[in-house]
Amino acid sequence: MAITRWDPFRDVLALQNRVNSLFREMNEGDNPLTTASFVPAVDIYEDSKKVVLKIEVPGMEEKDLDIRVENNTLTVKGERKFEKDEKEENFHRIERRYGSFYRAFTLPSTVDPENVGASYNAGILKLELNKKPEAQPKQIKVNFGGQNKIEDKKEERELVGAR
């Protein structure tokens, strides 16, 4: 687990980016309620064998998601479409975000980009990126009361070489 320094302006910058995005969408002439982009929430954690991303994208179908690993970057793109069954003028409130989204994550060198699993359940897209075998922790045995194995092997090579 990495410890990061608290930045009080990080949330302000995220809000500024969102407001800029809304103004950009309004200037493009599209309806921001139905075609705006959104940024799904992501939880990322890791253990000794894998890195896991959980992305909150309820209401998505398999055909609406595009997941790729390229040049040590994991990208997740998708689109949540507005249901046209109901007339927009009959809505009292629309709070859910619709439209396209794009998230990109730089992968650490310990991750095996050829070994990625994806599953979707209850609105959560779960991506499991297995770590390379050499990046996984190895238990080192400690010998008490004698020489360690490295010294034993060195002596053995010296004896074999002396013959």
trRosetta pair geometry for C-beta under 8 A, 3 or more apart (Angstrom, degrees):
i j d omega theta_ij theta_ji phi_ij phi_ji
7 10 4.2 93 88 -34 108 105
8 11 7.7 -53 179 28 42 97
8 12 7.6 33 135 -6 65 114
9 12 4.8 -57 -156 43 60 118
9 13 5.9 63 145 -26 83 99
10 13 5.9 -55 -151 35 29 109
10 14 6.6 29 151 -18 63 105
11 14 5.5 -50 -147 35 36 113
11 15 6.4 38 153 -19 66 104
12 15 5.7 -54 -150 37 32 112
12 16 6.3 35 150 -21 65 105
13 16 5.5 -50 -145 36 34 114
13 17 6.4 36 154 -20 65 103
14 17 5.8 -52 -149 35 31 112
14 18 6.5 32 152 -19 63 106
15 18 5.7 -55 -149 36 33 112
15 19 6.3 31 154 -17 67 105
16 19 5.8 -54 -146 37 31 109
16 20 6.3 33 154 -18 64 107
17 20 5.7 -54 -147 38 30 113
17 21 6.3 35 152 -23 63 106
18 21 5.5 -53 -150 34 31 115
18 22 6.6 34 151 -21 64 101
18 39 7.9 -102 -93 12 99 122
19 22 5.6 -50 -150 32 34 112
19 23 6.6 31 153 -15 65 103
20 23 5.9 -56 -150 38 33 109
20 24 6.2 35 152 -21 66 107
21 24 5.6 -54 -146 36 31 114
21 25 6.3 32 154 -19 64 106
21 36 7.6 97 141 -164 104 101
21 37 6.7 -93 -177 61 130 103
22 25 5.8 -56 -149 36 30 111
22 26 6.4 29 154 -19 65 105
22 32 6.3 48 -148 -144 77 147
22 36 7.2 3 -110 -134 66 134
23 26 5.7 -53 -146 35 33 111
23 27 6.4 31 155 -18 65 107
24 27 5.9 -59 -150 37 29 110
24 28 6.7 32 151 -24 63 105
25 28 5.7 -53 -151 29 33 113
25 30 6.0 -71 -174 63 82 105
25 32 4.8 100 121 -103 129 97
25 35 7.4 171 -159 95 115 88
25 36 5.1 22 -145 -110 166 86
25 37 7.5 -160 -79 13 128 79
26 32 6.0 -25 -73 -48 74 127
30 34 7.9 -123 164 72 96 81
30 35 4.3 -82 165 74 131 140
30 36 7.6 166 106 -64 118 58
31 34 4.8 26 95 33 116 99
31 35 5.8 101 64 12 70 101
32 35 7.0 -81 -112 59 23 73
32 36 4.5 42 -164 -58 68 119
33 36 7.1 35 -55 -2 7 111
33 82 7.5 70 128 -98 80 150
33 88 7.4 117 98 -147 144 125
33 94 5.3 61 -158 92 117 149
33 98 7.3 36 149 39 52 113
34 82 4.2 -62 -137 -10 93 155
34 88 7.6 -69 -52 -98 127 134
34 98 5.5 -24 -147 83 42 135
34 99 7.1 122 142 -63 35 90
35 98 7.3 -25 -65 105 21 96
35 99 5.1 91 -179 -103 29 111
36 97 6.6 -85 88 -156 107 92
36 98 7.0 89 50 70 74 62
36 99 4.7 -150 76 -8 36 156
37 99 5.0 -112 -83 118 35 126
37 100 5.2 -36 -109 74 90 71
37 101 5.9 135 -169 -90 86 52
37 102 7.4 -27 -160 9 133 86
38 80 7.6 -26 38 34 126 120
38 97 3.5 102 -79 136 149 144
38 98 7.5 92 -12 32 126 11
38 99 6.2 125 -7 61 86 99
38 101 5.4 -48 72 -81 64 111
39 101 6.1 148 -100 -143 33 112
39 103 7.1 108 -150 -79 79 99
40 55 5.3 68 112 179 130 91
40 56 5.1 -168 -177 71 100 69
40 57 5.0 -34 -111 -73 159 81
40 101 5.7 72 -12 164 93 168
40 103 7.0 -80 51 -36 90 135
41 55 7.5 161 87 -152 46 51
41 56 4.5 15 58 27 91 127
42 53 5.9 -19 -166 -167 109 99
42 54 6.9 151 -157 77 55 50
42 55 5.0 -15 -103 -101 85 75
42 56 7.4 -138 -71 8 40 79
42 103 6.5 135 -48 -163 143 160
43 53 7.3 153 80 -158 50 47
43 54 4.5 -4 55 55 100 104
44 51 7.0 1 -171 179 95 97
44 52 7.1 167 -149 87 49 52
44 53 5.2 -13 -100 -103 82 74
44 54 7.8 -164 -72 22 39 67
44 105 7.6 159 -95 -135 144 146
45 51 7.7 -180 97 -154 33 58
45 52 5.6 -11 64 59 76 97
46 50 6.7 -148 -144 106 73 42
46 51 4.4 -27 -98 -105 105 68
46 52 6.8 167 -89 14 46 71
47 50 6.3 19 50 49 86 67
47 52 7.9 25 2 -6 89 110
48 131 7.6 -99 152 30 42 147
48 136 5.9 75 158 -150 88 82
48 137 5.3 -66 -148 16 119 108
49 130 6.5 -34 158 -143 80 78
49 131 5.9 -152 -174 28 31 105
49 136 6.0 22 -102 -114 60 119
50 128 5.3 3 172 -173 146 89
50 129 6.0 149 -165 76 85 46
50 130 4.9 -48 -99 -104 97 47
50 131 5.9 -143 -86 -13 36 81
51 107 7.8 168 58 -142 153 83
51 108 7.2 140 -53 27 152 110
51 111 5.8 -50 18 -92 127 119
51 128 7.8 152 78 -158 45 45
51 129 4.6 -16 61 64 93 106
51 131 7.1 100 -17 -63 83 87
52 126 6.7 -15 -168 -167 101 91
52 127 7.0 156 -156 82 50 55
52 128 5.4 -12 -105 -105 82 69
52 129 7.5 -168 -77 23 35 72
53 74 7.6 176 -4 115 154 152
53 105 7.0 -152 -86 -12 149 168
53 125 8.0 -8 111 107 92 86
53 126 7.3 161 84 -153 54 43
53 127 4.4 0 54 54 101 105
53 129 7.6 42 -4 -7 98 107
54 124 5.3 -12 -169 -172 97 115
54 125 7.3 151 -158 76 44 50
54 126 5.4 -9 -104 -103 75 75
54 127 8.0 -161 -71 24 33 68
55 76 6.2 -144 -63 132 172 167
55 103 7.0 -168 -122 39 135 156
55 124 7.0 141 67 -162 42 60
55 125 4.3 -20 61 62 100 103
55 126 7.9 -169 21 -73 70 31
55 127 7.3 33 -5 -4 108 106
56 123 6.5 18 -157 141 67 98
56 124 6.2 -29 -100 -105 55 71
56 125 8.0 -134 -51 22 10 80
57 60 4.6 12 136 -18 108 139
57 65 7.4 110 114 -91 158 114
57 78 6.2 46 -155 76 149 158
57 80 7.0 -161 -168 -62 87 118
57 101 7.6 -145 -109 49 114 146
57 123 6.6 -169 78 -175 39 66
57 124 7.7 114 33 -119 66 23
57 125 5.3 12 31 -12 117 115
58 122 8.0 -36 -106 152 94 47
58 123 3.2 -11 -92 -133 83 122
59 80 5.6 69 95 -144 113 115
59 96 8.0 65 3 176 154 145
59 123 7.0 23 -10 -114 55 97
60 64 5.0 -138 -159 80 84 127
60 65 5.9 68 164 -52 132 105
60 78 5.9 -7 -133 178 134 145
60 80 6.1 -78 -82 -90 80 89
60 120 7.1 -111 83 -150 107 143
60 123 7.8 112 18 -135 89 57
60 125 7.3 -18 63 -55 147 115
61 64 4.9 92 56 3 72 107
61 65 7.8 -156 92 -7 40 90
62 65 6.3 -69 -156 34 35 105
62 120 7.3 -158 -82 19 76 149
64 78 5.1 61 140 -162 82 95
64 79 5.4 -119 -160 60 97 68
64 80 6.9 80 169 -82 147 45
64 81 7.4 -127 -112 -12 133 95
65 76 7.2 -27 -162 -164 95 85
65 77 7.5 143 -160 83 47 50
65 78 4.5 -17 -103 -95 59 116
65 120 7.8 -172 -11 -72 161 140
65 125 6.8 159 -125 -109 150 145
66 75 7.7 -13 113 113 90 97
66 76 7.5 149 81 -158 56 39
66 77 4.4 -14 62 64 106 97
66 78 6.5 179 18 -72 71 61
67 74 7.5 -8 -169 -172 85 89
67 75 7.3 174 -148 89 41 56
67 76 5.3 -1 -106 -108 79 74
67 77 7.9 -169 -71 28 40 62
67 116 7.9 -154 142 133 121 136
67 118 5.8 135 62 -84 168 156
67 127 6.9 -176 -152 -99 142 126
68 74 7.4 168 89 -152 46 47
68 75 5.1 -4 59 55 91 97
69 73 7.2 166 -152 82 52 41
69 74 5.3 -19 -100 -98 79 70
69 75 7.9 176 -84 18 32 69
69 107 7.2 26 -144 -32 107 147
69 113 4.6 179 148 -162 139 100
69 116 5.9 159 -30 -20 140 154
70 73 6.0 -27 72 61 64 89
70 75 7.2 -20 29 6 99 112
72 106 6.4 23 134 -160 94 72
72 107 5.0 -134 -170 52 67 97
72 109 7.6 -20 -130 -88 129 60
72 113 7.0 -106 -97 -67 46 138
73 104 5.7 -3 -179 -171 113 103
73 105 6.9 152 -160 75 63 41
73 106 5.8 -35 -103 -102 76 54
73 107 6.7 -153 -86 -2 21 89
74 104 7.1 156 83 -156 50 51
74 105 4.6 -14 60 61 101 97
74 107 5.7 94 -21 -57 99 104
74 116 7.6 161 -114 -123 118 149
74 127 7.1 130 -177 150 145 157
74 129 7.2 -94 -71 -74 147 140
75 102 7.1 -17 -168 -165 100 85
75 103 7.1 161 -154 86 53 50
75 104 4.8 -15 -102 -103 81 81
75 105 7.8 -178 -77 21 37 66
76 101 7.9 -8 114 110 87 100
76 102 7.5 158 85 -153 54 39
76 103 4.8 -4 57 58 98 98
76 104 7.8 -170 23 -75 64 39
76 105 8.0 25 -1 0 100 104
76 125 7.2 142 -153 110 141 150
76 127 7.5 -123 -75 -41 129 146
77 100 7.1 -4 -173 -173 89 101
77 101 6.9 179 -148 90 48 57
77 102 5.0 -1 -106 -106 86 76
77 103 7.8 -172 -73 26 47 59
78 100 7.0 174 96 -149 38 62
78 101 5.7 -3 60 53 80 92
79 99 6.6 -70 -145 162 81 30
79 100 4.5 -32 -96 -94 89 70
79 101 7.4 171 -86 13 41 67
80 97 7.3 88 64 106 132 68
80 98 5.2 -119 100 -134 92 61
80 99 6.8 2 57 37 76 30
80 101 7.7 26 -1 -7 95 109
81 98 6.5 38 -168 -164 14 113
82 98 4.4 45 -62 -169 85 171
83 86 6.5 52 105 16 102 90
86 90 6.1 -114 175 66 97 118
86 91 6.9 95 129 -63 127 92
87 90 4.8 81 74 1 92 108
88 91 5.9 -41 -164 6 46 115
88 94 8.0 -21 -147 -49 85 143
91 94 5.4 27 154 -51 151 95
107 111 4.6 -96 -180 56 114 139
107 113 6.4 133 82 -82 169 96
107 129 6.8 -140 -131 -178 118 159
108 111 5.6 107 64 -10 72 99
109 135 7.8 174 110 -92 71 136
110 131 4.9 -16 149 -144 96 103
110 132 6.0 -134 -171 25 50 95
110 135 3.6 138 -149 -157 92 154
111 129 4.7 1 -151 148 123 121
111 130 7.4 122 -152 83 68 35
111 131 6.0 -69 -100 -106 45 55
111 132 7.1 93 141 -22 6 83
111 135 7.9 -59 -46 56 28 167
112 115 4.2 23 100 29 120 111
112 129 7.3 173 54 176 61 76
112 130 5.3 -21 43 89 114 86
112 131 6.5 99 -9 169 90 15
112 132 4.7 132 -64 -76 93 67
113 116 6.9 -12 -165 -35 42 114
113 129 7.8 -12 -102 -150 43 110
115 129 7.4 106 93 -161 73 51
115 130 4.2 -49 119 48 123 118
116 127 6.5 -11 -173 -170 102 95
116 128 7.1 157 -160 81 52 52
116 129 5.2 -12 -110 -103 85 71
116 130 7.5 -143 -80 13 38 77
117 127 7.2 158 84 -157 51 47
117 128 4.4 -6 58 56 101 103
117 130 7.7 62 -3 -28 99 97
118 125 6.8 -13 -165 -174 98 91
118 126 7.1 154 -154 83 48 54
118 127 5.3 -12 -101 -103 80 72
118 128 7.7 -163 -71 21 35 71
119 125 7.7 165 86 -155 40 48
119 126 5.0 -12 62 59 87 103
119 128 8.0 20 7 -5 98 106
120 124 7.2 172 -150 84 53 44
120 125 5.2 -17 -101 -102 86 66
120 126 7.4 -177 -82 18 34 74
121 124 6.1 -21 69 58 65 89
121 126 7.2 -10 25 -1 95 117
131 135 4.5 -116 170 86 111 120
131 136 5.6 137 96 -65 123 81
132 135 4.4 85 61 3 86 109
132 136 7.5 -147 92 -18 47 81
133 136 5.9 -48 -156 16 38 114
143 146 5.7 -58 147 65 117 92
143 147 7.5 7 98 95 137 32
143 148 5.4 158 43 -113 117 59
143 149 6.7 129 -16 -32 141 81
147 151 4.3 -106 178 83 117 129
147 152 5.5 143 102 -54 118 83
147 155 7.9 37 127 -6 166 135
148 151 5.4 94 59 11 72 100
148 152 7.2 -132 104 -6 37 93
149 152 5.3 -53 -145 37 38 116
149 153 6.2 37 157 -19 69 104
150 153 6.0 -55 -149 36 29 109
150 154 6.5 31 151 -22 63 106
151 154 5.5 -52 -147 34 34 114
151 155 6.4 33 155 -17 66 103
152 155 6.0 -56 -151 37 29 109
152 156 6.3 31 151 -21 64 109
153 156 5.4 -53 -145 36 33 116
153 157 6.4 35 154 -19 65 102
154 157 5.9 -53 -151 35 30 109
154 158 6.5 30 150 -19 63 106
155 158 5.6 -55 -150 36 33 113
155 159 6.4 33 152 -19 66 105
156 159 5.8 -53 -148 36 31 111
156 160 6.4 29 154 -16 64 106
157 160 5.7 -55 -144 39 32 109
157 161 6.1 31 156 -18 66 110
158 161 5.7 -57 -145 40 29 111
158 162 6.3 32 155 -26 63 107
159 162 5.8 -54 -147 30 30 112
159 163 7.2 39 154 -30 60 98
160 163 6.2 -47 -161 15 34 114
